[in-house]
């Protein structure tokens, strides 16, 4: 008889989980599957994989939007963080 066939969860639910910043391991746990199964199911079900991908992009977009608000408001720390992440800035200690 074996295990029942896996039915992908509602893509909107998966997208929501991913948009909230959950890692793939955490998404798998929320779905009641192991991480290896999640990886396998992403390969089998493109809609499932896309829901995770789109959700992650939405979450990153939301955080970036908030970061930009901080930068525009003159938050120097936010500006430095952005430049380190996006423009390759780094702190170095050079002693002469």
C-alpha positions in Angstrom: 0.0 0.0 0.0 2.7 2.5 0.9 2.5 6.2 1.7 -0.3 8.3 0.3 0.6 10.5 -2.7 2.0 13.9 -1.6 -0.3 16.8 -2.6 1.5 20.1 -2.8 0.0 22.6 -0.3 -1.8 25.8 -1.5 0.8 27.9 -3.3 -0.5 31.0 -1.5 0.3 29.5 1.9 3.8 28.5 0.8 4.4 31.9 -0.7 3.2 33.5 2.6 5.6 31.4 4.6 8.5 32.3 2.4 7.6 36.0 2.4 7.9 36.0 6.2 11.5 35.2 6.0 11.4 31.5 6.8 14.3 29.4 5.6 13.5 26.3 3.5 14.1 24.1 6.6 11.6 26.1 8.5 9.1 26.0 5.6 9.5 22.2 5.5 8.9 22.0 9.2 5.7 24.1 8.8 4.5 21.8 6.1 5.3 18.7 8.1 8.0 17.4 5.8 11.8 17.1 6.1 14.1 19.5 4.2 15.2 16.8 1.8 11.6 16.1 0.8 11.1 19.9 0.3 14.1 19.9 -2.1 12.7 16.9 -3.9 9.2 18.3 -4.2 10.6 21.6 -5.6 12.1 19.7 -8.4 8.9 17.8 -9.1 6.4 20.6 -8.7 7.4 23.8 -10.5 4.4 25.7 -8.9 5.6 24.7 -5.5 9.2 25.9 -6.2 7.9 29.2 -7.8 5.7 29.9 -4.7 8.9 29.7 -2.5 10.9 31.8 -4.9 8.2 34.5 -5.2 7.6 34.6 -1.5 11.3 35.1 -0.7 11.4 37.9 -3.3 8.3 39.6 -1.7 9.9 39.4 1.7 13.2 40.8 0.5 11.4 43.5 -1.3 9.5 44.5 1.8 12.6 44.7 3.9 14.5 46.7 1.2 11.6 49.1 1.0 11.8 49.7 4.7 15.6 50.1 4.5 15.2 52.7 1.8 12.8 54.6 4.0 15.4 54.7 6.7 18.1 55.8 4.2 15.9 58.6 2.9 15.2 59.7 6.4 19.0 60.2 7.0 19.7 57.0 9.0 23.5 56.8 8.5 23.7 53.2 9.9 21.1 52.0 7.3 23.0 53.8 4.5 26.3 52.2 5.5 24.6 48.8 5.8 23.1 49.2 2.3 26.4 50.2 0.8 28.2 47.3 2.4 25.6 44.8 1.0 25.0 46.3 -2.4 28.1 48.4 -3.3 30.9 46.3 -2.0 31.9 48.6 0.8 33.9 47.0 3.6 35.7 48.1 6.7 39.4 47.6 6.7 42.1 48.3 9.2 45.2 49.5 7.6 48.1 50.6 9.9 50.9 52.6 8.5 
